[in-house]
Structure formats: C-alpha cells, structure tokens
Amino acid sequence: MVPTPDLSPATLAVTAGRPPRDPGAPVNEPLSWTSTYVADGPVDYGRGGNPVWTAFEETLAALEGGGTARLMASGMAATSAALSLLPPVRDGLVPLVVAPRHAYSGTTALLDDLAAAGQVVVRRVDVADTAAVATAAQGAALVWLESPTNPMLEVCDIAACAAAAHEAGALVVVDSTFATPLGQRPLDLGADVVVHSVTKYLAGHSDVVLGAVVTRDDGLAERLTRHRLLRGAIPGPAEAWLALRGLRTLPLRVERASANAAELARRLDALDHPALERVRHPSLPRDPGHDLASRQMLGYGAIVAVDVAGGEEAAERFVAATRVWLHATSLGGVESTLERRRRHAAEVDTVPEGLVRLSVGVEDVDDLWEDLVEALDAALDEL
Ligand SMILES: *Cc1c(COP(=O)(O)O)cnc(C)c1O
C-alpha cells in the first residue's frame, strides 16, 4: 500500500511498506531468501535489492516525511555511504568536513582515519554553537551534524546550521539516530541526507546491526544506491525483516521510553544525591538545549546522561551495582542499559570521566528509578 501523506507517523509506521491488499495476499512482506530473481523484473540480483529492504525503506521514508531511504549493513555503513558523497582530492585540494566535537565515536574515528589518509580535512566544532558552525562551514564540502549529540546530549539548531552550510556550498548530513524520525525530521529542517543506526531505536530490540540513509534529492539517492550496490556491504534479508517488524512498534516504544526518560531526568535532577553531579536531558528546563529542543524536536528522546561525582571509579561502581539496568554498550532497545562512555579508548577526552549514558527502555519507571537510586548509593561506598 502506498501511504497517503496526511496520515500521522503512528499510522504510517504500521501501514506503510505492506504488500498490495489482494485477496489472500500475506499481510507482511514475506522473508525472501534469494540471491537472484527471474529476469526482466525490477531487481535482478540480491546485492541490488530485496522486497524486504523495499518494505523497510518505504516505511522509513514515510516516517521521515518523504524521500528515498536505503537500508545499509550497519549505521557505520550508512555513515560511509554518506561520506562517499564527498568530492575526491583534486589538484591537491582536500575536501573539508565540519564535524561535531562530540559525536558517535565510530564517526569520529572514521573521519580521523580519512584525514590521516589525506582524503579529508576535519574541522571540529561545538554544534550547539550555530555561529561556530557557520564560520567553520566556510570552504567546507560537507557539514556533518548530530543532534542530540552522543553522549553529551548537546542540541544543534539543524535549520540554522543547514542554511549556513548551504550558503557556503556544503552538503548537510544529520545523524538522527538519537532522535528517531518521531523526534525530529532533519529533511524538513533543510538537511540533504539523514543517517540512522537502525540497530538502535528503529529495530529496537538489540538483535540486529543495520543502518539507513534517507534523502529527497534524486541525484544523491542514486549515488547512495550505487555505493551500496558496488561497495557491497548489504543488509541480510532476515535482519531486514526483523528491523521492519521492530519499526512497526517504533511510535509505541519511543513514546514510552521518552516518557520514562523525562520522568527519570526530572527525579534525578531534583534528587540532590552526593554521587550525582549533573543530569543531562533536553527535557529539563535548565538544560542548555531545552528551549531549542522544545522548538525543533517532537519529543526529547530517551537518552539521558549523568555525571557521577568521583569520576571513573565511582561511575564504574554505579554501573556495576544495577540489577534492572543492564551494563552494556549500544542503546535504543526495549531494555534499559547504561555505560560509562570513557571506558572506550575511542571516546574523546572532553567527555567527563564520570559521565554515564543511560538508554532508557520501556520497563516500569518506578522499577528503573529504585534501581538507579540504589546504584547511586553503591557508588558512594568508597568515597
Ligand atoms: C550506534 C551509532 C552509530 C553506528 O551504528 P552501527 O549500527 O553500530 O554501525 C552511528 N551513530 C550513532 C549516533 C550511533 O548511536
């Protein structure tokens, strides 16, 4: 069924990307285990397409407000595809990329590797500072934005930064993984390409690794599709099927997880606990990103960060002491997880040693709350 644009996201998540409503037809796109197709159809080979990819892509594009979505083998494959839009080094001129000083660590590492290979020059900025982004964008080929940022939850004015970047002639890519299409629509705000780690909220059950790009520019869509076809990092049909099943409940999961996150952030902020230095979540009126997020976003998202007093050791005691929250990396699943980000060598050193990122799930909020408070008490043990 082709979705009509007047439907709300909660409806589109359920109704888009379905087989035609013919008598006896399956309700869900069946899992297609095939590497090749009978000749003269729309797709001839499994590296070029799969009906389950198409069903997922139609649904995601509908949620982003229209455009072309392409499912990728991982969020990093989606990031690589977006970076393939950069011009090559020509006559010694190396393309300039403006990137957030705080971003997903894989994105930062990939840009560092490309810079070390002489393929890009990277200029890092605080993306919450629109004037700094506008200045840095002068001469840039691409401006990479992430909002809210991982793991500091800074909020970027996507419309203002995209306008400044376009004025400077740069392409604008937004990694919208934390917000999901239900939290913000970067293409409506002027971005050229949206990147998602489908691994996180879109699939939502911590059981697959996938990514996606979305654009409304047909020329860019063609290049992204060709990148996937020829670089060859493609999603498996079964992973795509699981992701599509997850996408059907995205509105329900995001609504519940975001409500839990805002409630936990509010309670933590009011707690006055000696092991707690700071709570970061754009729903909090005193958060630096609050006003902008209230205008730009359709929700505040379900990632919260807390700065544990006492740095690394206290934060490690905190994450080791929970029994409902799971100590694990990644985010966006139905289960609540938490992690001290600086335990990764790749995390930049402007992220506080004691910062713990909370990926709030869909469990009962009081169970999550009691567990957090007990773990904060445990963090104090050796202070
Ligand atoms: C996880 C993540 C990625 C990378 O996605 P993978 O699916 O792990 O490759 C990119 N950006 C953000 C914001 C992420 O959280």
The ligand as an ORCA input file, in Angstrom:
! r2SCAN-3c Opt
* xyz 0 1
  C      25.427      3.252     17.047
  C      25.523      4.546     16.339
  C      26.102      4.633     15.066
  C      26.717      3.436     14.378
  O      25.763      2.473     14.069
  P      26.076      0.880     13.950
  O      24.757      0.333     13.602
  O      26.624      0.448     15.275
  O      27.098      0.715     12.866
  C      26.121      5.877     14.442
  N      25.622      6.977     15.054
  C      25.069      6.931     16.273
  C      24.543      8.178     16.896
  C      25.004      5.719     16.962
  O      24.459      5.680     18.194
*
